[in-house]
Amino acid sequence: MEPPSQGRRRGASLGLPSDGPGSLAPFGTRVLAFLVDAVLSAVVAGLFTAPDLPGNWSLLSFAAVYVVFLVAVGQTPGMRLLGLRLAHPRPAARLALWRAVVRTGLLMVLVPALVVDADGRGLHDRLTDTAVVRDR
């Protein structure tokens, strides 16, 4: 006999489809999008600190890129590249600034992103009532 959580599909409790556009994004794809954004942020910070390495300035750049892009278009450059977007309670509206700031701050700590629920959403998504879903 399987435990009840094993029989439930990911995203069911959120009303999301099991596959295709709008379904929860796989963990590996989300990590890859995060890495793309981290490298992009380091490059942007490096433009301001050259010829020195950006160091902790990358964190400021990362936060700015994440918050601005999530509020403006609902996806970061890494998410866009990999066909992901951020779903939130008001899909027809822009993401609230507070949600973007809280989500980004927790993501920068990294540990909350690794604490996942049965749907695979990290603590930063649960606290801000968001989810990273497939866009295509």
C-alpha positions in Angstrom: 0.0 0.0 0.0 1.4 3.4 -1.0 1.2 6.4 1.3 -1.5 8.9 0.3 1.1 11.5 -0.8 2.6 9.1 -3.3 -0.7 8.7 -5.2 -1.3 12.5 -5.6 0.0 14.3 -8.6 2.2 17.4 -8.2 0.2 20.6 -8.3 -3.2 18.9 -7.6 -3.7 20.9 -4.4 -3.1 24.1 -6.4 -5.5 23.2 -9.2 -2.7 23.0 -11.7 -2.5 20.6 -14.6 -0.3 17.5 -14.3 1.6 18.2 -17.5 2.2 20.9 -20.1 1.8 24.7 -19.9 0.7 25.8 -16.4 2.0 22.6 -14.7 4.6 22.8 -11.9 8.1 23.2 -13.3 10.6 20.3 -12.6 13.2 20.9 -9.9 16.1 20.6 -12.3 14.7 23.1 -14.7 14.1 25.6 -11.9 17.7 25.1 -10.6 19.1 25.7 -14.1 17.0 28.9 -14.5 18.4 30.0 -11.1 22.0 29.4 -12.3 21.4 31.3 -15.5 20.1 34.3 -13.4 23.0 34.0 -11.0 25.6 34.1 -13.8 23.7 37.0 -15.5 23.7 38.9 -12.2 27.5 38.3 -11.8 28.1 39.6 -15.3 25.9 42.7 -14.6 27.7 43.4 -11.3 31.1 42.8 -13.1 30.3 45.6 -15.5 30.4 48.0 -12.6 33.3 46.5 -10.7 35.7 45.7 -13.6 38.6 44.9 -13.6 37.9 43.5 -10.2 35.6 40.5 -9.6 32.1 41.6 -8.5 32.1 39.7 -5.1 29.1 40.4 -3.0 27.9 43.1 -5.5 26.5 40.1 -7.4 23.9 39.7 -4.6 22.6 43.2 -5.1 22.5 42.7 -8.8 20.7 39.4 -8.3 18.1 40.9 -6.1 17.5 43.8 -8.5 17.2 41.6 -11.5 14.8 39.2 -9.8 12.5 41.8 -8.2 12.3 44.0 -11.3 11.7 41.2 -13.8 9.2 39.3 -11.6 7.1 42.5 -11.0 7.4 43.7 -14.6 7.0 40.5 -16.6 6.4 37.7 -14.2 9.6 35.8 -15.1 13.3 36.3 -14.8 15.6 36.0 -17.8 16.6 32.5 -16.7 12.9 31.5 -16.4 12.2 33.0 -19.9 15.1 31.2 -21.5 13.9 27.8 -20.0 10.1 28.3 -20.6 9.1 29.0 -17.1 7.0 31.7 -15.4 5.8 32.6 -11.9 2.2 31.9 -11.1 0.5 33.8 -8.3 -3.0 34.4 -6.9 -3.9 37.2 -9.3 -2.8 35.9 -12.7 -4.2 38.8 -14.7 -2.3 41.3 -12.6 1.4 42.0 -12.0 3.0 40.3 -9.0 2.8 42.5 -5.9 6.1 44.1 -5.0 6.1 42.6 -1.5 5.8 39.1 -2.9 8.7 39.7 -5.2 10.9 41.1 -2.5 10.1 38.4 0.1 10.4 35.6 -2.4 13.8 37.0 -3.7 15.1 37.5 -0.2 14.3 33.9 0.8 15.7 32.6 -2.4 19.0 34.4 -1.8 19.3 32.6 1.5 18.9 29.4 -0.6 17.9 27.0 2.2 14.2 27.9 2.0 14.2 26.9 -1.7 15.4 23.5 -0.7 12.6 22.9 1.9 9.9 21.7 -0.4 6.3 20.5 0.1 4.5 17.5 -1.6 4.0 19.7 -4.7 7.7 20.5 -4.9 7.3 24.2 -4.0 9.9 25.7 -1.9 9.3 27.6 1.3 9.8 30.9 -0.6 7.0 30.0 -2.9 4.6 28.8 -0.1 5.1 32.0 2.0 4.4 34.2 -1.0 1.6 32.0 -2.5 3.5 31.6 -5.8 4.6 28.7 -7.9 7.1 28.3 -10.8 5.2 26.7 -13.7 5.9 25.8 -17.3 5.1 28.6 -19.7 5.2 26.4 -22.8 
